């Protein structure tokens, strides 16, 4: 679970992020509670559930340095 700190909930950036999230759908493997400012990873995504513009090779290259 990921949560926004209590004092950070009042920050403008948190409100903007929440509003953006409301306009887009979350994948099935993520659960978001807008009122509590929390997100939960319900399961690890399969490759076909990840956005196609992610290049895994670049991620591996970055973290192998």
N, C-alpha and C positions, 0 to 999 in steps of 0.2 A: 504494500500500500504506500502511496505517495500522498502527502498532505501539505497544504500551505500553512505556515506558522500563523498563529492567532493574530499577532500584530501585523503580519503582512497581508492579511485578508482585506484590510482597508486601503491598501496601496492601489493606485490607479492601474498599474500594470496587471494586477490580479483581476480586476474588473474587466479590463480589455480582453485578457486571455479567456475569461469565462464567457464573455459575449461572443467571441470568435468560435469557441468550442460549441456553443449552442447552435450556431449556424451550420455546423458540419457534423456529419454522423461519425460516431466512434466505431472502430472495428469490433467485431463480436468478442474478441479476446481481451478487450479493455472495458472496464466498468467505471463510469464517472458519476460522482455525486456533486452537482453544482452547488447545492446548499451548504454542504460540509467542506467544500473545496478539497475533495479527495479523489484519488484515482486508484483503481486496483487492477493489477494484471491477473486476469482469470486463468490464462494458460499461455504457453509460449506459442507464437504464431508459426504457422507453416509458411514455407517460402511463397506459395501462391496467395497468401493473405497479406503480404507486405507490398507496399506501393512499388510499382515496377521501376521507378527512377532511382532506386538504391542500388549501388554497385558494391557488392560484398567484397570484391577484390581490393577496392580502394580502402575499405574499412580495415581489412586484414593488413594491408600495407602500412597504414597509419599506425596501428597498434603494434606492429612487429619491429618498429624502429626503436 
